Amino acid sequence: MDTSEPALPIYTAMHGEGHWNAERISVSLDAFLESLAEFSRLSAGRTCPVDLEKNPLDDQSRTAFLMQVSSLNKRQLSTSFWSALLEG
């Protein structure tokens, strides 16, 4: 979280590549929390590999989730983090 900005944007960075490349994954703390709430709703009934096999995530649900995250973030960032999160 970048506390120097009023909206408190959220960043992530992969470790292990010898350097940190921070990627903004949400334009604000509020948008991040709303995106997590959407992810939680999407995850219902898919909390473990057995459940996911019984209730796989279809393309329409995946696309709708990514569009919602994009909308929550005012279409100002890539949804690659959120897409990777769906891959588990």
Phi and psi in radians as a Rosetta constraint file:
Dihedral C 1 N 2 CA 2 C 2 CIRCULARHARMONIC -1.603 0.35
Dihedral N 2 CA 2 C 2 N 3 CIRCULARHARMONIC 1.749 0.35
Dihedral C 2 N 3 CA 3 C 3 CIRCULARHARMONIC -1.353 0.35
Dihedral N 3 CA 3 C 3 N 4 CIRCULARHARMONIC -0.078 0.35
Dihedral C 3 N 4 CA 4 C 4 CIRCULARHARMONIC -1.435 0.35
Dihedral N 4 CA 4 C 4 N 5 CIRCULARHARMONIC -0.181 0.35
Dihedral C 4 N 5 CA 5 C 5 CIRCULARHARMONIC -1.910 0.35
Dihedral N 5 CA 5 C 5 N 6 CIRCULARHARMONIC 2.407 0.35
Dihedral C 5 N 6 CA 6 C 6 CIRCULARHARMONIC -1.017 0.35
Dihedral N 6 CA 6 C 6 N 7 CIRCULARHARMONIC -0.597 0.35
Dihedral C 6 N 7 CA 7 C 7 CIRCULARHARMONIC -1.360 0.35
Dihedral N 7 CA 7 C 7 N 8 CIRCULARHARMONIC -0.235 0.35
Dihedral C 7 N 8 CA 8 C 8 CIRCULARHARMONIC 1.044 0.35
Dihedral N 8 CA 8 C 8 N 9 CIRCULARHARMONIC 1.054 0.35
Dihedral C 8 N 9 CA 9 C 9 CIRCULARHARMONIC -1.088 0.35
Dihedral N 9 CA 9 C 9 N 10 CIRCULARHARMONIC 2.662 0.35
Dihedral C 9 N 10 CA 10 C 10 CIRCULARHARMONIC -1.911 0.35
Dihedral N 10 CA 10 C 10 N 11 CIRCULARHARMONIC 2.387 0.35
Dihedral C 10 N 11 CA 11 C 11 CIRCULARHARMONIC -2.189 0.35
Dihedral N 11 CA 11 C 11 N 12 CIRCULARHARMONIC 2.767 0.35
Dihedral C 11 N 12 CA 12 C 12 CIRCULARHARMONIC -2.376 0.35
Dihedral N 12 CA 12 C 12 N 13 CIRCULARHARMONIC 2.783 0.35
Dihedral C 12 N 13 CA 13 C 13 CIRCULARHARMONIC -2.621 0.35
Dihedral N 13 CA 13 C 13 N 14 CIRCULARHARMONIC 2.349 0.35
Dihedral C 13 N 14 CA 14 C 14 CIRCULARHARMONIC -1.378 0.35
Dihedral N 14 CA 14 C 14 N 15 CIRCULARHARMONIC 2.428 0.35
Dihedral C 14 N 15 CA 15 C 15 CIRCULARHARMONIC -1.879 0.35
Dihedral N 15 CA 15 C 15 N 16 CIRCULARHARMONIC 2.649 0.35
Dihedral C 15 N 16 CA 16 C 16 CIRCULARHARMONIC 1.936 0.35
Dihedral N 16 CA 16 C 16 N 17 CIRCULARHARMONIC -0.025 0.35
Dihedral C 16 N 17 CA 17 C 17 CIRCULARHARMONIC -1.737 0.35
Dihedral N 17 CA 17 C 17 N 18 CIRCULARHARMONIC 0.093 0.35
Dihedral C 17 N 18 CA 18 C 18 CIRCULARHARMONIC 1.583 0.35
Dihedral N 18 CA 18 C 18 N 19 CIRCULARHARMONIC -0.179 0.35
Dihedral C 18 N 19 CA 19 C 19 CIRCULARHARMONIC -2.728 0.35
Dihedral N 19 CA 19 C 19 N 20 CIRCULARHARMONIC 2.861 0.35
Dihedral C 19 N 20 CA 20 C 20 CIRCULARHARMONIC -1.870 0.35
Dihedral N 20 CA 20 C 20 N 21 CIRCULARHARMONIC 2.216 0.35
Dihedral C 20 N 21 CA 21 C 21 CIRCULARHARMONIC -2.088 0.35
Dihedral N 21 CA 21 C 21 N 22 CIRCULARHARMONIC 1.678 0.35
Dihedral C 21 N 22 CA 22 C 22 CIRCULARHARMONIC -1.185 0.35
Dihedral N 22 CA 22 C 22 N 23 CIRCULARHARMONIC 2.365 0.35
Dihedral C 22 N 23 CA 23 C 23 CIRCULARHARMONIC -2.108 0.35
Dihedral N 23 CA 23 C 23 N 24 CIRCULARHARMONIC 2.209 0.35
Dihedral C 23 N 24 CA 24 C 24 CIRCULARHARMONIC -1.274 0.35
Dihedral N 24 CA 24 C 24 N 25 CIRCULARHARMONIC 2.182 0.35
Dihedral C 24 N 25 CA 25 C 25 CIRCULARHARMONIC -1.932 0.35
Dihedral N 25 CA 25 C 25 N 26 CIRCULARHARMONIC -0.122 0.35
Dihedral C 25 N 26 CA 26 C 26 CIRCULARHARMONIC -2.763 0.35
Dihedral N 26 CA 26 C 26 N 27 CIRCULARHARMONIC 2.468 0.35
Dihedral C 26 N 27 CA 27 C 27 CIRCULARHARMONIC -1.320 0.35
Dihedral N 27 CA 27 C 27 N 28 CIRCULARHARMONIC -0.303 0.35
Dihedral C 27 N 28 CA 28 C 28 CIRCULARHARMONIC -2.768 0.35
Dihedral N 28 CA 28 C 28 N 29 CIRCULARHARMONIC 2.853 0.35
Dihedral C 28 N 29 CA 29 C 29 CIRCULARHARMONIC -1.087 0.35
Dihedral N 29 CA 29 C 29 N 30 CIRCULARHARMONIC -0.720 0.35
Dihedral C 29 N 30 CA 30 C 30 CIRCULARHARMONIC -1.053 0.35
Dihedral N 30 CA 30 C 30 N 31 CIRCULARHARMONIC -0.802 0.35
Dihedral C 30 N 31 CA 31 C 31 CIRCULARHARMONIC -1.128 0.35
Dihedral N 31 CA 31 C 31 N 32 CIRCULARHARMONIC -0.631 0.35
Dihedral C 31 N 32 CA 32 C 32 CIRCULARHARMONIC -1.114 0.35
Dihedral N 32 CA 32 C 32 N 33 CIRCULARHARMONIC -0.817 0.35
Dihedral C 32 N 33 CA 33 C 33 CIRCULARHARMONIC -1.120 0.35
Dihedral N 33 CA 33 C 33 N 34 CIRCULARHARMONIC -0.682 0.35
Dihedral C 33 N 34 CA 34 C 34 CIRCULARHARMONIC -1.166 0.35
Dihedral N 34 CA 34 C 34 N 35 CIRCULARHARMONIC -0.664 0.35
Dihedral C 34 N 35 CA 35 C 35 CIRCULARHARMONIC -1.126 0.35
Dihedral N 35 CA 35 C 35 N 36 CIRCULARHARMONIC -0.722 0.35
Dihedral C 35 N 36 CA 36 C 36 CIRCULARHARMONIC -1.109 0.35
Dihedral N 36 CA 36 C 36 N 37 CIRCULARHARMONIC -0.657 0.35
Dihedral C 36 N 37 CA 37 C 37 CIRCULARHARMONIC -1.111 0.35
Dihedral N 37 CA 37 C 37 N 38 CIRCULARHARMONIC -0.721 0.35
Dihedral C 37 N 38 CA 38 C 38 CIRCULARHARMONIC -1.101 0.35
Dihedral N 38 CA 38 C 38 N 39 CIRCULARHARMONIC -0.725 0.35
Dihedral C 38 N 39 CA 39 C 39 CIRCULARHARMONIC -1.095 0.35
Dihedral N 39 CA 39 C 39 N 40 CIRCULARHARMONIC -0.713 0.35
Dihedral C 39 N 40 CA 40 C 40 CIRCULARHARMONIC -1.077 0.35
Dihedral N 40 CA 40 C 40 N 41 CIRCULARHARMONIC -0.767 0.35
Dihedral C 40 N 41 CA 41 C 41 CIRCULARHARMONIC -1.086 0.35
Dihedral N 41 CA 41 C 41 N 42 CIRCULARHARMONIC -0.735 0.35
Dihedral C 41 N 42 CA 42 C 42 CIRCULARHARMONIC -1.152 0.35
Dihedral N 42 CA 42 C 42 N 43 CIRCULARHARMONIC -0.526 0.35
Dihedral C 42 N 43 CA 43 C 43 CIRCULARHARMONIC -1.405 0.35
Dihedral N 43 CA 43 C 43 N 44 CIRCULARHARMONIC -0.211 0.35
Dihedral C 43 N 44 CA 44 C 44 CIRCULARHARMONIC -0.972 0.35
Dihedral N 44 CA 44 C 44 N 45 CIRCULARHARMONIC 2.228 0.35
Dihedral C 44 N 45 CA 45 C 45 CIRCULARHARMONIC 1.377 0.35
Dihedral N 45 CA 45 C 45 N 46 CIRCULARHARMONIC 0.175 0.35
Dihedral C 45 N 46 CA 46 C 46 CIRCULARHARMONIC -2.388 0.35
Dihedral N 46 CA 46 C 46 N 47 CIRCULARHARMONIC 0.731 0.35
Dihedral C 46 N 47 CA 47 C 47 CIRCULARHARMONIC -1.522 0.35
Dihedral N 47 CA 47 C 47 N 48 CIRCULARHARMONIC -0.125 0.35
Dihedral C 47 N 48 CA 48 C 48 CIRCULARHARMONIC -2.616 0.35
Dihedral N 48 CA 48 C 48 N 49 CIRCULARHARMONIC 2.901 0.35
Dihedral C 48 N 49 CA 49 C 49 CIRCULARHARMONIC -0.976 0.35
Dihedral N 49 CA 49 C 49 N 50 CIRCULARHARMONIC -0.644 0.35
Dihedral C 49 N 50 CA 50 C 50 CIRCULARHARMONIC -1.133 0.35
Dihedral N 50 CA 50 C 50 N 51 CIRCULARHARMONIC -0.811 0.35
Dihedral C 50 N 51 CA 51 C 51 CIRCULARHARMONIC -1.090 0.35
Dihedral N 51 CA 51 C 51 N 52 CIRCULARHARMONIC -0.725 0.35
Dihedral C 51 N 52 CA 52 C 52 CIRCULARHARMONIC -1.122 0.35
Dihedral N 52 CA 52 C 52 N 53 CIRCULARHARMONIC -0.620 0.35
Dihedral C 52 N 53 CA 53 C 53 CIRCULARHARMONIC -1.158 0.35
Dihedral N 53 CA 53 C 53 N 54 CIRCULARHARMONIC -0.657 0.35
Dihedral C 53 N 54 CA 54 C 54 CIRCULARHARMONIC -1.306 0.35
Dihedral N 54 CA 54 C 54 N 55 CIRCULARHARMONIC -0.499 0.35
Dihedral C 54 N 55 CA 55 C 55 CIRCULARHARMONIC -2.366 0.35
Dihedral N 55 CA 55 C 55 N 56 CIRCULARHARMONIC 1.164 0.35
Dihedral C 55 N 56 CA 56 C 56 CIRCULARHARMONIC -1.135 0.35
Dihedral N 56 CA 56 C 56 N 57 CIRCULARHARMONIC 2.674 0.35
Dihedral C 56 N 57 CA 57 C 57 CIRCULARHARMONIC -1.379 0.35
Dihedral N 57 CA 57 C 57 N 58 CIRCULARHARMONIC 2.091 0.35
Dihedral C 57 N 58 CA 58 C 58 CIRCULARHARMONIC -1.485 0.35
Dihedral N 58 CA 58 C 58 N 59 CIRCULARHARMONIC 2.825 0.35
Dihedral C 58 N 59 CA 59 C 59 CIRCULARHARMONIC -1.037 0.35
Dihedral N 59 CA 59 C 59 N 60 CIRCULARHARMONIC -0.648 0.35
Dihedral C 59 N 60 CA 60 C 60 CIRCULARHARMONIC -1.131 0.35
Dihedral N 60 CA 60 C 60 N 61 CIRCULARHARMONIC -0.756 0.35
Dihedral C 60 N 61 CA 61 C 61 CIRCULARHARMONIC -1.160 0.35
Dihedral N 61 CA 61 C 61 N 62 CIRCULARHARMONIC -0.721 0.35
Dihedral C 61 N 62 CA 62 C 62 CIRCULARHARMONIC -1.055 0.35
Dihedral N 62 CA 62 C 62 N 63 CIRCULARHARMONIC -0.857 0.35
Dihedral C 62 N 63 CA 63 C 63 CIRCULARHARMONIC -1.095 0.35
Dihedral N 63 CA 63 C 63 N 64 CIRCULARHARMONIC -0.748 0.35
Dihedral C 63 N 64 CA 64 C 64 CIRCULARHARMONIC -1.091 0.35
Dihedral N 64 CA 64 C 64 N 65 CIRCULARHARMONIC -0.730 0.35
Dihedral C 64 N 65 CA 65 C 65 CIRCULARHARMONIC -1.087 0.35
Dihedral N 65 CA 65 C 65 N 66 CIRCULARHARMONIC -0.851 0.35
Dihedral C 65 N 66 CA 66 C 66 CIRCULARHARMONIC -1.123 0.35
Dihedral N 66 CA 66 C 66 N 67 CIRCULARHARMONIC -0.623 0.35
Dihedral C 66 N 67 CA 67 C 67 CIRCULARHARMONIC -1.160 0.35
Dihedral N 67 CA 67 C 67 N 68 CIRCULARHARMONIC -0.684 0.35
Dihedral C 67 N 68 CA 68 C 68 CIRCULARHARMONIC -1.127 0.35
Dihedral N 68 CA 68 C 68 N 69 CIRCULARHARMONIC -0.783 0.35
Dihedral C 68 N 69 CA 69 C 69 CIRCULARHARMONIC -1.080 0.35
Dihedral N 69 CA 69 C 69 N 70 CIRCULARHARMONIC -0.751 0.35
Dihedral C 69 N 70 CA 70 C 70 CIRCULARHARMONIC -1.053 0.35
Dihedral N 70 CA 70 C 70 N 71 CIRCULARHARMONIC -0.768 0.35
Dihedral C 70 N 71 CA 71 C 71 CIRCULARHARMONIC -1.114 0.35
Dihedral N 71 CA 71 C 71 N 72 CIRCULARHARMONIC -0.779 0.35
Dihedral C 71 N 72 CA 72 C 72 CIRCULARHARMONIC -1.034 0.35
Dihedral N 72 CA 72 C 72 N 73 CIRCULARHARMONIC -0.524 0.35
Dihedral C 72 N 73 CA 73 C 73 CIRCULARHARMONIC -1.757 0.35
Dihedral N 73 CA 73 C 73 N 74 CIRCULARHARMONIC 0.386 0.35
Dihedral C 73 N 74 CA 74 C 74 CIRCULARHARMONIC 0.957 0.35
Dihedral N 74 CA 74 C 74 N 75 CIRCULARHARMONIC 0.533 0.35
Dihedral C 74 N 75 CA 75 C 75 CIRCULARHARMONIC 0.919 0.35
Dihedral N 75 CA 75 C 75 N 76 CIRCULARHARMONIC 0.596 0.35
Dihedral C 75 N 76 CA 76 C 76 CIRCULARHARMONIC -1.786 0.35
Dihedral N 76 CA 76 C 76 N 77 CIRCULARHARMONIC 0.067 0.35
Dihedral C 76 N 77 CA 77 C 77 CIRCULARHARMONIC -2.640 0.35
Dihedral N 77 CA 77 C 77 N 78 CIRCULARHARMONIC 2.884 0.35
Dihedral C 77 N 78 CA 78 C 78 CIRCULARHARMONIC -1.278 0.35
Dihedral N 78 CA 78 C 78 N 79 CIRCULARHARMONIC 2.580 0.35
Dihedral C 78 N 79 CA 79 C 79 CIRCULARHARMONIC -1.716 0.35
Dihedral N 79 CA 79 C 79 N 80 CIRCULARHARMONIC 0.338 0.35
Dihedral C 79 N 80 CA 80 C 80 CIRCULARHARMONIC -1.056 0.35
Dihedral N 80 CA 80 C 80 N 81 CIRCULARHARMONIC -0.654 0.35
Dihedral C 80 N 81 CA 81 C 81 CIRCULARHARMONIC -1.064 0.35
Dihedral N 81 CA 81 C 81 N 82 CIRCULARHARMONIC -0.830 0.35
Dihedral C 81 N 82 CA 82 C 82 CIRCULARHARMONIC -1.182 0.35
Dihedral N 82 CA 82 C 82 N 83 CIRCULARHARMONIC -0.624 0.35
Dihedral C 82 N 83 CA 83 C 83 CIRCULARHARMONIC -1.135 0.35
Dihedral N 83 CA 83 C 83 N 84 CIRCULARHARMONIC -0.747 0.35
Dihedral C 83 N 84 CA 84 C 84 CIRCULARHARMONIC -1.134 0.35
Dihedral N 84 CA 84 C 84 N 85 CIRCULARHARMONIC -0.615 0.35
Dihedral C 84 N 85 CA 85 C 85 CIRCULARHARMONIC -1.072 0.35
Dihedral N 85 CA 85 C 85 N 86 CIRCULARHARMONIC -0.619 0.35
Dihedral C 85 N 86 CA 86 C 86 CIRCULARHARMONIC -1.202 0.35
Dihedral N 86 CA 86 C 86 N 87 CIRCULARHARMONIC -0.457 0.35
Dihedral C 86 N 87 CA 87 C 87 CIRCULARHARMONIC -1.314 0.35
Dihedral N 87 CA 87 C 87 N 88 CIRCULARHARMONIC -0.371 0.35
